[in-house]
Amino acid sequence: MKTLLVKYTPRNERSSTKKLLDAFREKIRNSETEELDLCSDVPDMFLEENLLAYIQRNYLGNTLTPEQKKLMSKMDRMTEQLKSADIVVVAFPMNNFSMPAAVKAWFDSVILKGQTWDVKDGGYVGMMNGKKALVLVTSGGFYSKAPMVAWEHALSLTKLEFQFMGYSDVQGILAEGMNAGDDIKSVNLTKSIEQIQSIAQKWYN
């Protein structure tokens, strides 16, 4: 079994998100572990030339030129890395109500037609069946209850991305109130860490 940890924690040791990921990491058992740091290994965005290469290869079935293969190389590497993992954990802080740009670019890099999803009988089909995904998100404010529920597009979008790719078990943790004061932050972090450890224990034991 293999576990892939995908992290975006630019605040490093000051990061509440890192504390959540570390709590999961401590519970991993009997699994090869690989880590992808999106702060240092920044995913490519789809721009004019690599988008054209992607369409030519994955939609039209054309052979790419050496230059086009080079344009797609980082996306292909990250996609193969994801496909090789049985469990993937993605950890990041909420930025402006959604995921940071680097995290969105990573999802755009690995949600590739014919690799992690496809079209069959006129509908979308995920190709990652039997795999598990966990999303760990921290937020400064509170978004799990009205009136701010509609503003939350970090955890909800990330879970949707994994569901689209066909993951069989998608779990998510939102540690809220990281800017609400030390007492509230401590309580919410502790609660989230307990939930994370419970998920890890179930998956690995």
C-alpha positions in Angstrom: 0.0 0.0 0.0 1.2 3.5 -0.8 0.2 6.9 0.7 0.7 10.2 -1.0 0.8 13.4 1.2 0.1 16.6 -0.8 0.7 19.7 1.2 0.5 23.4 0.9 1.8 24.8 4.2 3.8 28.0 3.4 3.8 29.0 7.1 5.7 25.9 8.0 6.0 25.3 11.7 3.5 28.1 12.4 1.0 26.4 10.2 -2.2 24.9 11.8 -2.6 22.9 8.6 0.8 21.3 9.2 -0.3 20.2 12.7 -3.3 18.3 11.1 -1.1 16.6 8.5 1.5 15.7 11.2 -1.3 14.1 13.2 -2.3 11.9 10.3 1.4 11.1 9.4 2.0 9.8 12.9 -0.8 7.2 12.5 0.4 5.8 9.1 1.2 2.1 9.3 2.4 -0.5 6.8 2.4 1.9 4.0 5.1 3.4 1.7 4.8 7.2 2.0 5.5 9.8 -0.6 5.2 13.6 -0.1 4.6 16.4 -2.5 5.2 19.9 -1.3 3.3 22.3 -3.6 5.3 25.3 -2.3 8.5 23.9 -3.7 7.2 21.7 -6.5 4.7 24.1 -8.0 2.3 22.6 -10.5 1.9 23.9 -14.0 -1.1 25.8 -14.9 -3.0 25.2 -18.2 -1.8 27.9 -20.5 -2.1 28.2 -24.3 0.6 25.7 -25.4 0.2 22.9 -22.9 -3.6 23.1 -23.0 -3.4 22.6 -26.8 -1.0 19.6 -26.2 -3.4 18.1 -23.7 -6.4 18.5 -26.1 -4.4 17.0 -29.0 -3.3 14.0 -27.0 -6.1 13.2 -24.5 -9.1 14.3 -26.6 -8.0 13.9 -30.2 -5.6 10.9 -29.8 -2.8 12.6 -31.6 0.9 11.9 -31.0 2.7 14.8 -29.3 5.9 16.4 -30.6 9.0 16.2 -28.3 8.3 19.9 -27.4 4.7 19.1 -26.5 5.7 16.1 -24.4 8.0 18.4 -22.4 5.2 20.8 -21.9 3.1 18.1 -20.4 5.8 16.4 -18.4 5.2 17.8 -15.0 1.4 17.2 -15.2 2.1 13.7 -16.4 4.5 13.1 -13.5 2.1 14.3 -10.9 -0.7 12.3 -12.4 1.3 9.1 -12.3 2.3 9.9 -8.7 -1.4 10.2 -7.8 -2.4 7.1 -9.7 0.3 5.0 -7.9 -1.1 5.9 -4.4 -3.8 3.9 -2.6 -4.5 6.7 -0.2 -4.0 10.4 -0.8 -4.1 13.2 1.8 -4.3 16.8 0.7 -3.7 19.5 3.3 -4.0 23.3 2.9 -5.4 26.5 4.5 -8.5 28.1 3.0 -7.6 31.2 0.9 -10.3 33.7 0.2 -13.1 31.1 0.7 -11.5 28.4 -1.6 -8.3 26.5 -2.2 -4.9 28.2 -2.8 -4.0 28.6 -6.5 -1.2 26.0 -6.2 -3.7 23.4 -4.9 -6.1 24.2 -7.8 -3.3 23.9 -10.3 -2.4 20.5 -8.8 -6.0 19.2 -9.3 -6.0 20.6 -12.8 -2.7 18.7 -13.4 -4.0 15.3 -12.3 -7.7 15.4 -13.4 -6.7 14.3 -16.9 -9.1 12.6 -19.4 -8.1 9.0 -19.9 -5.9 9.0 -16.8 -8.1 9.7 -13.8 -11.5 10.1 -15.5 -13.1 9.4 -18.8 -16.3 9.5 -20.8 -18.4 6.4 -21.2 -21.9 6.1 -22.7 -22.3 9.8 -22.7 -21.4 10.3 -19.0 -18.3 11.0 -16.8 -16.6 8.0 -15.2 -14.0 8.2 -12.5 -11.1 5.8 -12.9 -9.8 5.9 -9.3 -12.2 3.3 -7.8 -11.1 1.5 -4.7 -8.8 4.4 -3.5 -9.2 6.6 -0.5 -8.8 10.4 -0.1 -8.7 12.7 2.9 -8.9 16.5 2.7 -7.5 18.6 5.6 -8.4 22.3 5.6 -8.0 25.0 8.1 -9.8 28.3 8.1 -9.6 31.6 10.0 -13.4 31.9 10.3 -16.4 29.6 10.7 -18.1 28.1 7.6 -20.0 25.0 8.8 -23.1 26.9 9.9 -25.3 29.7 8.6 -24.8 32.4 7.4 -21.3 31.5 6.1 -22.0 28.0 4.7 -22.4 29.3 1.2 -19.0 31.0 1.3 -17.1 27.7 1.9 -15.6 26.5 -1.4 -12.4 24.9 -0.1 -13.3 21.6 1.5 -16.5 21.1 -0.6 -14.7 21.7 -3.9 -11.8 19.4 -3.0 -14.1 16.6 -2.0 -16.0 17.0 -5.3 -12.8 16.8 -7.3 -11.9 13.4 -5.7 -15.5 12.1 -6.1 -15.3 13.1 -9.8 -12.2 11.0 -10.2 -14.0 8.0 -8.7 -12.4 7.7 -5.2 -14.4 5.2 -3.2 -13.9 6.8 0.2 -13.6 10.6 0.5 -13.3 12.1 3.9 -12.8 15.8 4.9 -11.9 17.7 8.0 -12.4 21.5 8.3 -10.6 23.0 11.4 -12.4 26.3 11.8 -11.7 29.4 13.9 -8.0 29.5 13.6 -8.2 33.3 14.0 -10.8 33.3 16.7 -8.5 33.3 19.7 -6.2 30.8 21.4 -8.8 29.0 23.4 -11.2 28.4 20.5 -8.3 27.5 18.2 -6.9 24.9 20.7 -10.3 23.3 21.1 -11.0 23.1 17.4 -7.5 21.8 16.6 -7.8 19.1 19.2 -11.2 18.0 17.9 -10.0 17.9 14.3 -6.9 16.0 15.3 -9.0 13.4 17.1 -11.1 13.0 14.0 -8.1 12.6 11.8 -6.5 10.0 14.0 -9.7 8.1 14.0 -9.8 8.0 10.2 -6.2 7.0 10.0 -6.7 4.2 12.5 -9.6 2.9 10.5 -7.7 3.0 7.2 -4.4 1.5 8.4 -5.4 -0.9 11.2 
